Amino acid sequence: MQDNFNKTVLDNGIRIVTKRVPHARSVAVGVWVNVGARDERPEESGLSHFIEHMIFKGTEKRTAVQIAKEFDAIGGQCNAFTSKENTCYHAKVMDAYLNTMVDLLTDIFLNSVFDSQEVERERQVVLQEIRMLEDSPDEYVHVLLAQSVWGNHPLGRSILGDPETVAGFDSATVKEYFSRLYQPERIVIAAAGNLEHESFAELTARSFEVVRKANSFPERIVPDMNRVINIHPKDLEQVHVCLSAKGVHATDPRRYACAVLNTILGGNMSSRLFQEIRERRGLAYAVYSFLSLYSDTGTWGAYVGVDNSNTEQVIEVIAREMKRAKDEPVDSSELTNAKQYLKGGLYLGAESTDNQMTRIAQNEIIFGRFVPLKEVEDKVEEVTAEQILEVARDIFQNDFVSLTLLGPVDRDASYEETLSL
């Protein structure tokens, strides 16, 4: 046992990981599947997300209404999400209701019937979700950016799919995809809170040990990255600027230096982009940078919502700060502050059983082991100004910098020179 962490591997390959938090009154449980949007064929785009919806629409012994009522009756919070590489079905309850919650979560995951009438009803819900995303330009611009950066690669497709592919889903399609990709060696059951590992493992193993192995899993192909500038004119109040550069993958040893660099550039209120664009120039309300780390690739990005008259100025500022990161080592105080910010977020997040559950599941999927908080803290502390300079020079290369604009912009405008590093 390490930091109250335990792990059990079932005969079929399903992993059960727990983190005991004895002072908590809650337990968070997630059934994670290392399957996401990038594992879909072109005609299946959006199917992982569609299954996430269908899981709650009825099992062999519970209707959709009964599932909702039983979760509510124990004061439980239940939800799911889909990403490019994972799908998670999770719930959180008071520790006294753990057994009931596990029974519910197990039932919907293993025994969903994917009824054809429910598929048709849920199709309309998902289509509305797609339209809702398009009505949220600050979110939709990230989808457009991914399309630019990754092109026809699965990482370039929207997690939600598109109306054409979603229209083609039926009960048989859903069942076949679930059976083919939801393989036991790709399933991790994670729990954190006031629980005992052995009893929890025994409780879940009874049902999950029957999951059978499939023959194969589609190979994940590493995508190419190119420099692309895409402009999407739309009648909006603001121009939504989203810029990306080459990043690092989830297990790259440089991920700690990249995280510190991201914090310095746009990860908090004292960051360079926030201070320069919002505080000093007053050009925007929303300003931030971000990292997207996948199993074999990644990106660094920046987002700003700005008045059209200031679009070029904002792009110029971002490009200048990227170039500065390549040319000048960060000073000691800026480096120290960024490290403290990251370490603070790490430990503050650990106070939530939801975050603890998510963390141990992701560590198991990505690294195949438990990663203590102290190990991450030490790795962050070891980052040097020279390492940040080195990673900045590697990721901020002209050939891999892309720009997407959404809003009242001229389709024929050129930002090549402004974006030059």
Sequence and secondary structure as in RCSB ss.txt:
>XXXX:A:sequence
MQDNFNKTVLDNGIRIVTKRVPHARSVAVGVWVNVGARDERPEESGLSHFIEHMIFKGTEKRTAVQIAKEFDAIG
GQCNAFTSKENTCYHAKVMDAYLNTMVDLLTDIFLNSVFDSQEVERERQVVLQEIRMLEDSPDEYVHVLLAQSVW
GNHPLGRSILGDPETVAGFDSATVKEYFSRLYQPERIVIAAAGNLEHESFAELTARSFEVVRKANSFPERIVPDM
NRVINIHPKDLEQVHVCLSAKGVHATDPRRYACAVLNTILGGNMSSRLFQEIRERRGLAYAVYSFLSLYSDTGTW
GAYVGVDNSNTEQVIEVIAREMKRAKDEPVDSSELTNAKQYLKGGLYLGAESTDNQMTRIAQNEIIFGRFVPLKE
VEDKVEEVTAEQILEVARDIFQNDFVSLTLLGPVDRDASYEETLSL
>XXXX:A:secstr
 BTTEEEEE TTS EEEEEE TT SEEEEEEEES  GGGS GGGTTHHHHHHHHTTS BSS  HHHHHHHHHHTT
 EEEEEE SS EEEEEEEEGGGHHHHHHHHHHHHHHB   HHHHHHHHHHHHHHHHHHHT HHHHHHHHHHHHHH
TTSGGGS TT  HHHHHT  HHHHHHHHHHH  GGGEEEEEEES  HHHHHHHHHHHHTT    S          
   EEEEE   SSEEEEEEEE   TT TTHHHHHHHHIIIIISTTSHHIIIIIIIT  EEEEEEEEEE SS EEE
EEEEEE GGGHHHHHHHHHHHHHHHHHS   HHHHHHHHHHHHHHHHHHTTSHHHHHHHHHHHHHHHSS   HHH
HHHHHHH  HHHHHHHHHHH  GGG EEEEEES  TT   TTTT  
